[in-house]
């Protein structure tokens, strides 16, 4: 299955978790990969895994909250690999606590990464794709928390993910005339370091031992198991391919049935 042969994909937050799975899946589909992350060692190790699959890969240390760095990322990607066909704005962070007690600095920090960082990534990706012509695929990390109000002391995070759904819809309308599809993935409970943080920090606020909140949350998933990053990368592979050419502005749940709208 090489439906992305000849394509180039940029993945932010690609050093671990969902971003790593997306990088490897798009590479298996035939794309060359640019892995960008704050964590350069992690990004380099994923780039090495991509090369082992027979694709070209470059790793870049990028803070998505810094627009100049994001612009440089897309300039390097196009300069070194020829073009950018697919951009995955995946980098995101979590802040745990009741919204009414959230410090302004934490509120600002999560908005900087999850909303402004995603917007910067979309801006640079769109400008590159418009300049080269021929359309493109912009894919954003939202969440089931972007569809419903949040439990587990993740209210600020939920607000940012609702904003990502908003970016997806408006940008899809803005970029449709360029044949650039803009869609978002909305995962549920994915077994990554982000959920380890929720388990640890939100669990502590309600008196749970480590592991208990994750176990409780995943046992309530209708499909009966916690999600793995590959459940998400399967959907991203579809969004990145021509099979999704008539879809834009969609925020699609991949939650094991947790959320249905
Ligand atoms: P993770 O914490 O395991 O990985 C996130 C990666 O993003 C890390 O490598 C981190 O270094 C990088 N990153 C953080 N801030 C950055 C910045 N400013 N610039 C560049 N890179 C930065 O998280 P994950 O679980 O793999 O989540 C990936 C995306 O999916 C996030 O946007 C997250 O909100 C979303 N998501 C996760 C879940 C889940 O259950 N894990 C559910 C729904 C949505």
Boltz pocket constraint, residues with backbone or C-beta under 6 A from the ligand:
constraints:
  - pocket:
      binder: B
      contacts: [[A, 12], [A, 13], [A, 14], [A, 15], [A, 16], [A, 17], [A, 18], [A, 19], [A, 36], [A, 37], [A, 38], [A, 39], [A, 42], [A, 62], [A, 63], [A, 64], [A, 65], [A, 89], [A, 90], [A, 91], [A, 92], [A, 93], [A, 113], [A, 117], [A, 141], [A, 142], [A, 143], [A, 144], [A, 185], [A, 186], [A, 187], [A, 188], [A, 189], [A, 190], [A, 191], [A, 192], [A, 193], [A, 194], [A, 195]]
      max_distance: 6.0
